Amino acid sequence: MNESVTIFPRGAIVSAAAQFPTPFFLYDEERLRENCRAFRETFQAVFPDFHPLYAVKANANPDVLRIVQSEGFGFDASSSAEAWIVEKIGGTGMYTGNYTPAEELAFAASRGFVLNLDDASMVDFLDEAGIPETLSFRINPGMGSGDRESNVLAGPDAKFGVPFEWASDAYRAAKDKGVRHFGIHMMTGSNCLDAAFFAQSVEKLFEIVATIKRDTGIEIEFMNIGGGFGVPYRPDEPTLDLRAVVAGIRRVVDEQCAKLDLKEPVLYAEPGRFIAADMGFLVGTVRVIKNGYKKFVGIDAAANDMPRPSIYGAYHHVSVIKVGYEKPTFETVSIVGGICENNDQFAKDRLLPACEIGDLVVIHNSGGHAYSMGHSYNGRTRHAEYLLELDGTIKKIRDAERIEDLYRGTNL
Ligand SMILES: Cc1ncc(COP(=O)(O)O)c(C=O)c1O
């Protein structure tokens, strides 16, 4: 059993549920900091100049961003809103938009972000955004790896990045515009647990770097290998061996720089899930128990709070905290929310302690790509976020939305 999936701050969750209405998210600062340190230190032990950036899309709560920043991270932003909040907390980093219009590039550039363009056609947008000293391109290296099809973000089906065969054209166009310093970026997939894949994709990126140098004379000064570092969601899944990932990348960097006569670029990475996923718990209360064709346990959280199971069929480990005594009986149930979509099911046919109305249900791994993917379908409001601080204090870090918030700007 992989305990990183099953361990949770039970006492703090019970205490929070006694003080505040459910559902809510609880984030564990200690685990968040541990994840940041494990990531940064493992890379910096082998690449002393390594720059970690945190992918804001995973969890954009300002308190979370400040903690990550205090652990030595810059930021990877992918929208004007993400660039805006990073600037508000005094940070900056790289800006990787998709199909990004010129005014959005200008917005990010004016906030100090290094632009990472997704296509050669966007080089012309620099006339409006300003010609930067330093620029990067997101390259599609032709290979991707993720835990499901929609998480494979490179290769022939992916909408992202400059196809590697045309990389030199993109860099040449930027050089002709007057850009002087260059980096290269890839983001090949999300939730990859295959340690060997990272070195394989870096090897491919070095071939591309060498081609760019041969075709344009440009020396790539930094290499951002993206995010995608996977975490286990199931208790029987292994954790990603980050040391093996880093050792594999080190070997490839040494081999390729020698073989291709390249200066070692400064290494960047931009994890989201690895930093934020397992620090967060979505906590709901059992409200309705229905014996239909199956047994359904209805809780007050729903897919709008944390849509991963509904969009991807993603597995999330679930724990039940009984209101009364702990019953020794288990039964197979589905844990569902109240949205009018049949995919609003956090767990399907799961063996769990028999539930009663009032029990707490904890959905694990709800810190990354969770609240940030939330929505308001069915007029459902998103719920509050709390932080379990290092000294045990439980601090509210975002109010629950109100129904009125959903109607802001209408003619009501
Ligand atoms: C450009 C970019 N960088 C980083 C990430 C973070 O990925 P992960 O959370 O898998 O580490 C993503 C996620 O989609 C992304 O699109």
The ligand as an SDF file (V2000), in Angstrom:
LIG
                    3D

 16 16  0  0  0  0  0  0  0  0999 V2000
    2.7190   24.3300  -20.0530 C   0  0  0  0  0  0  0  0  0  0  0  0
    2.4770   23.5100  -18.8480 C   0  0  0  0  0  0  0  0  0  0  0  0
    3.4250   23.4770  -17.9010 N   0  0  0  0  0  0  0  0  0  0  0  0
    3.2610   22.7770  -16.7500 C   0  0  0  0  0  0  0  0  0  0  0  0
    2.1170   22.0540  -16.5240 C   0  0  0  0  0  0  0  0  0  0  0  0
    1.9930   21.3160  -15.2300 C   0  0  0  0  0  0  0  0  0  0  0  0
    1.8230   19.9730  -15.4400 O   0  0  0  0  0  0  0  0  0  0  0  0
    1.8140   18.9590  -14.2120 P   0  0  0  0  0  0  0  0  0  0  0  0
    0.8040   19.4320  -13.2570 O   0  0  0  0  0  0  0  0  0  0  0  0
    1.4850   17.6640  -14.8460 O   0  0  0  0  0  0  0  0  0  0  0  0
    3.1850   18.9660  -13.6210 O   0  0  0  0  0  0  0  0  0  0  0  0
    1.0980   22.0200  -17.4920 C   0  0  0  0  0  0  0  0  0  0  0  0
   -0.1330   21.2330  -17.2860 C   0  0  0  0  0  0  0  0  0  0  0  0
   -0.9640   21.0500  -18.1260 O   0  0  0  0  0  0  0  0  0  0  0  0
    1.2810   22.7730  -18.6910 C   0  0  0  0  0  0  0  0  0  0  0  0
    0.3470   22.8010  -19.6460 O   0  0  0  0  0  0  0  0  0  0  0  0
  1  2  1  0
  2  3  1  0
  2 15  2  0
  3  4  2  0
  4  5  1  0
  5  6  1  0
  5 12  2  0
  6  7  1  0
  7  8  1  0
  8  9  2  0
  8 10  1  0
  8 11  1  0
 12 13  1  0
 12 15  1  0
 13 14  2  0
 15 16  1  0
M  END
$$$$
